[in-house]
Amino acid sequence: MLKARVRRRSVFAVIGGVIVILSGCATVPRSRNGSSAEIDVGDKTVTVPAFSISVRLSDAAKQRLQSMGESVIVIAYFDGDPLPGQGKYNPPMRDVFLGDDERLVDGKNVATFGSTKISKSSWDRLANKDYFVTINVVSARRASRDNLLECPSPEDRISKFAGRATEVLCRLIGEDEVTSK
């Protein structure tokens, strides 16, 4: 009797896991540009103004990444504050999450965001259309399973990023500890 209950629970757990996986695939489509914003097939989109992130690596970080054949990824998160009554508690992002996009840096360590799209229905819920952008720079985790970089995370309104390159200075995690010994 106990074995039957355990088997039945296992079957339900597997079925529940499959449903969660399938529903996750259906509700968070990946666009061609890598954005993971939830954009309904019938929803119109708003194009994010073009901007770029220039990643400057410390000498130690540059040497370590090159020796490993590791790349750098820049991730941009888009969010904002809602119109009254339009919010949805969404930590750690602001109440209206517009999506995210990620880019590998090119040969000059620049990631250009020029074709990112966000959901118009989410954008319509914003109290201020000059929404926020938060930048995160990490190692691509192709040669190492862990992130190797420590970088600041610039955050500002899209108007401050649009049409320009923002520089982010990165070093190896723990680099100061190694050089001070």
Sine and cosine of phi, psi and omega as CSV:
sin_phi,cos_phi,sin_psi,cos_psi,sin_omega,cos_omega
0.00,0.00,-0.71,0.70,0.00,-1.00
-0.91,0.42,-0.64,0.77,0.02,-1.00
-0.89,0.46,-0.63,0.78,0.01,-1.00
-0.90,0.43,-0.65,0.76,0.03,-1.00
-0.90,0.43,-0.69,0.72,0.00,-1.00
-0.88,0.47,-0.71,0.70,0.02,-1.00
-0.88,0.48,-0.69,0.73,-0.01,-1.00
-0.89,0.46,-0.69,0.73,0.04,-1.00
-0.89,0.45,-0.64,0.77,0.01,-1.00
-0.89,0.45,-0.68,0.73,0.01,-1.00
-0.89,0.46,-0.71,0.71,0.02,-1.00
-0.91,0.43,-0.60,0.80,0.03,-1.00
-0.90,0.44,-0.68,0.73,0.02,-1.00
-0.90,0.43,-0.72,0.70,0.01,-1.00
-0.88,0.47,-0.70,0.72,0.03,-1.00
-0.87,0.49,-0.65,0.76,0.03,-1.00
-0.90,0.44,-0.66,0.75,0.03,-1.00
-0.90,0.43,-0.67,0.74,0.01,-1.00
-0.89,0.45,-0.69,0.73,0.02,-1.00
-0.88,0.47,-0.70,0.72,0.01,-1.00
-0.89,0.46,-0.74,0.68,-0.02,-1.00
-0.91,0.42,-0.66,0.75,0.00,-1.00
-0.93,0.37,-0.56,0.83,0.07,-1.00
-0.89,0.45,-0.64,0.77,0.02,-1.00
-0.92,0.39,-0.57,0.82,-0.07,-1.00
-0.98,0.20,-0.47,0.88,-0.10,-1.00
-0.99,-0.14,-0.25,0.97,-0.02,-1.00
-0.81,-0.59,0.98,0.22,-0.01,-1.00
-0.95,0.31,0.50,-0.87,0.09,-1.00
-0.99,-0.16,0.81,-0.59,0.03,-1.00
-0.99,0.13,0.10,-0.99,-0.01,-1.00
-0.88,0.48,-0.50,0.86,-0.04,-1.00
-1.00,0.02,0.08,1.00,0.07,-1.00
1.00,-0.03,-0.02,1.00,-0.03,-1.00
-0.92,0.39,0.64,-0.76,0.01,-1.00
-0.94,-0.35,0.33,0.95,0.05,-1.00
-0.90,0.43,0.57,-0.82,0.04,-1.00
-0.98,0.22,0.97,-0.26,0.01,-1.00
-0.88,-0.47,0.90,-0.43,0.04,-1.00
-0.90,0.43,0.59,-0.81,-0.04,-1.00
-0.81,0.58,-0.62,0.79,-0.01,-1.00
-1.00,0.07,-0.08,1.00,-0.05,-1.00
-0.98,0.21,0.60,-0.80,0.11,-0.99
-0.99,0.13,0.29,-0.96,-0.03,-1.00
-0.84,-0.54,0.31,-0.95,0.09,-1.00
-0.87,-0.49,0.73,-0.68,0.02,-1.00
-1.00,0.09,0.75,-0.67,0.05,-1.00
-0.96,0.28,0.72,-0.69,0.05,-1.00
-0.84,0.55,0.62,-0.79,-0.04,-1.00
-0.90,0.43,0.63,-0.77,0.10,-0.99
-0.40,-0.92,0.22,-0.97,0.03,-1.00
-0.67,-0.75,0.38,-0.93,0.03,-1.00
-0.85,-0.52,0.84,-0.54,0.02,-1.00
-0.98,-0.18,0.87,-0.49,-0.05,-1.00
-0.99,-0.15,0.86,-0.51,0.06,-1.00
-0.95,-0.31,0.85,-0.52,-0.05,-1.00
-0.99,-0.15,0.58,-0.82,0.14,-0.99
-0.90,0.43,0.30,-0.95,0.00,-1.00
-0.86,0.51,-0.67,0.74,-0.01,-1.00
-0.90,0.44,-0.67,0.75,0.01,-1.00
-0.91,0.41,-0.69,0.72,0.01,-1.00
-0.86,0.51,-0.73,0.68,0.00,-1.00
-0.89,0.45,-0.70,0.71,-0.04,-1.00
-0.91,0.41,-0.72,0.70,0.00,-1.00
-0.90,0.43,-0.67,0.74,0.01,-1.00
-0.91,0.42,-0.66,0.75,-0.02,-1.00
-0.91,0.41,-0.48,0.88,0.00,-1.00
-1.00,-0.03,-0.22,0.98,-0.10,-1.00
0.95,0.30,0.52,0.85,-0.05,-1.00
-1.00,-0.05,0.53,-0.85,0.02,-1.00
-0.95,-0.30,0.04,-1.00,0.02,-1.00
-0.82,-0.57,0.68,-0.74,0.03,-1.00
-0.89,-0.45,0.65,-0.76,0.11,-0.99
-0.92,-0.39,0.78,-0.62,0.00,-1.00
-0.91,-0.42,0.76,-0.64,0.04,-1.00
-0.92,-0.39,0.79,-0.62,0.05,-1.00
-0.94,-0.33,0.68,-0.73,-0.04,-1.00
-0.86,-0.51,0.79,-0.61,0.02,-1.00
-0.36,-0.93,0.11,-0.99,-0.01,-1.00
-0.22,-0.98,-0.03,-1.00,0.00,-1.00
-1.00,-0.06,0.59,-0.81,-0.11,-0.99
-1.00,0.08,0.32,-0.95,0.24,-0.97
-0.90,0.43,0.39,-0.92,0.04,-1.00
-0.81,0.59,0.77,-0.64,0.02,-1.00
0.99,0.16,0.02,1.00,-0.05,-1.00
-0.96,-0.27,0.03,1.00,-0.08,-1.00
-0.98,0.18,0.33,-0.94,0.06,-1.00
-0.56,-0.83,0.88,-0.47,-0.05,-1.00
-0.82,0.57,0.87,-0.49,-0.19,-0.98
-0.61,-0.79,0.80,0.60,-0.04,-1.00
-0.91,0.42,0.52,-0.85,0.06,1.00
-1.00,0.05,0.08,1.00,0.00,-1.00
-1.00,0.09,0.21,-0.98,0.12,-0.99
-0.94,0.35,0.14,-0.99,-0.14,-0.99
-0.86,0.50,-0.52,0.85,0.02,-1.00
-0.95,-0.32,0.98,-0.19,0.04,-1.00
-1.00,0.06,0.86,-0.52,-0.05,-1.00
-1.00,-0.07,-0.36,0.93,0.02,-1.00
0.70,-0.71,-0.12,-0.99,0.04,-1.00
-0.54,-0.84,0.26,-0.97,0.03,-1.00
-0.50,-0.87,0.54,-0.84,0.03,-1.00
-0.73,-0.68,0.54,-0.84,-0.03,-1.00
-0.66,-0.75,0.62,-0.78,0.19,-0.98
-0.97,0.23,0.59,-0.81,0.08,-1.00
-0.95,0.30,0.45,-0.89,0.04,-1.00
-1.00,0.07,-0.19,-0.98,-0.02,-1.00
-0.89,0.46,-0.34,0.94,0.03,-1.00
-0.98,-0.18,0.23,0.97,-0.02,-1.00
0.88,0.47,0.64,0.77,0.03,-1.00
-0.87,-0.50,0.73,-0.68,0.10,-1.00
-0.94,-0.35,0.84,-0.55,-0.03,-1.00
-0.95,-0.32,0.79,-0.61,0.05,-1.00
-0.95,-0.30,0.97,-0.24,-0.08,-1.00
-0.79,-0.61,-0.20,0.98,-0.05,-1.00
-0.75,-0.66,0.36,0.93,-0.01,-1.00
-0.95,0.32,0.67,-0.74,0.01,-1.00
-0.83,-0.55,0.56,-0.83,0.07,-1.00
-0.81,-0.59,0.35,-0.93,-0.02,-1.00
-0.92,0.40,0.78,-0.62,0.03,-1.00
-0.92,0.39,-0.59,0.81,0.00,-1.00
-0.91,0.42,-0.60,0.80,0.08,-1.00
-0.94,0.34,-0.67,0.74,0.01,-1.00
-0.87,0.50,-0.61,0.79,0.02,-1.00
-0.90,0.43,-0.37,0.93,0.00,-1.00
-0.99,0.13,-0.10,1.00,-0.04,-1.00
-0.97,0.24,0.68,-0.74,0.10,-1.00
-0.96,0.29,-0.55,0.84,0.00,-1.00
-0.77,-0.63,0.88,-0.47,-0.04,-1.00
-0.94,0.33,-0.17,0.98,0.11,-0.99
-1.00,0.06,0.95,0.32,-0.13,-0.99
-0.94,0.34,0.12,-0.99,-0.05,-1.00
-1.00,-0.03,0.51,-0.86,0.13,-0.99
-0.81,-0.58,0.75,-0.67,0.09,-1.00
-0.85,-0.52,0.77,-0.64,-0.07,-1.00
-0.96,-0.28,0.68,-0.73,0.07,-1.00
-0.76,-0.65,0.79,-0.61,0.01,-1.00
-0.90,-0.43,0.78,-0.63,-0.03,-1.00
-0.62,-0.78,0.30,-0.95,0.15,-0.99
-0.96,0.27,0.47,-0.88,-0.15,-0.99
-0.95,0.30,-0.19,0.98,0.03,-1.00
0.87,0.49,0.62,0.78,0.09,-1.00
-1.00,-0.05,-0.61,0.79,-0.01,-1.00
-0.98,-0.17,-0.37,0.93,0.03,-1.00
-0.73,-0.69,0.66,-0.75,-0.03,-1.00
-0.97,0.25,-0.24,0.97,-0.01,-1.00
-0.97,-0.26,0.49,-0.87,0.13,-0.99
-0.92,0.39,0.71,-0.71,-0.03,-1.00
-0.97,-0.23,-0.18,0.98,-0.15,-0.99
-0.96,-0.29,0.58,-0.81,0.13,-0.99
-0.89,-0.45,0.89,-0.46,-0.08,-1.00
-0.66,-0.75,0.52,-0.85,0.14,-0.99
-0.93,0.37,0.32,-0.95,0.01,-1.00
-0.90,-0.44,1.00,-0.02,0.03,-1.00
-0.85,0.52,0.64,-0.77,0.01,-1.00
-0.59,-0.80,0.80,-0.60,0.03,-1.00
-0.26,-0.97,-0.04,-1.00,0.05,-1.00
-0.96,0.29,0.44,-0.90,0.00,-1.00
-0.85,0.52,-0.53,0.85,0.01,-1.00
-0.89,0.46,-0.44,0.90,0.02,-1.00
-0.99,0.16,-0.40,0.92,0.02,-1.00
-1.00,-0.04,-0.56,0.83,-0.16,-0.99
-0.83,0.56,0.75,-0.66,0.10,-0.99
0.96,0.27,0.20,0.98,-0.02,-1.00
-0.60,-0.80,0.20,-0.98,0.07,-1.00
-0.98,-0.20,0.75,-0.67,0.07,-1.00
-0.95,-0.32,0.77,-0.64,-0.03,-1.00
-1.00,-0.04,0.67,-0.74,0.06,-1.00
-0.82,-0.57,0.82,-0.57,0.00,-1.00
-1.00,-0.09,0.82,-0.58,-0.05,-1.00
-0.83,-0.56,0.49,-0.87,0.09,-1.00
-0.67,-0.74,0.16,-0.99,0.06,-1.00
-0.93,0.37,0.55,-0.83,0.09,-1.00
-0.88,0.47,0.79,-0.61,-0.01,-1.00
0.98,0.19,0.18,0.98,-0.05,-1.00
-0.87,0.50,-0.67,0.74,-0.01,-1.00
-0.89,0.46,-0.56,0.83,0.01,-1.00
-0.92,0.40,-0.63,0.77,-0.03,-1.00
-0.95,0.33,-0.69,0.73,-0.06,-1.00
-0.96,0.26,-0.37,0.93,-0.02,-1.00
-0.99,0.11,-0.19,0.98,-0.02,-1.00
-1.00,0.06,0.00,0.00,0.00,0.00
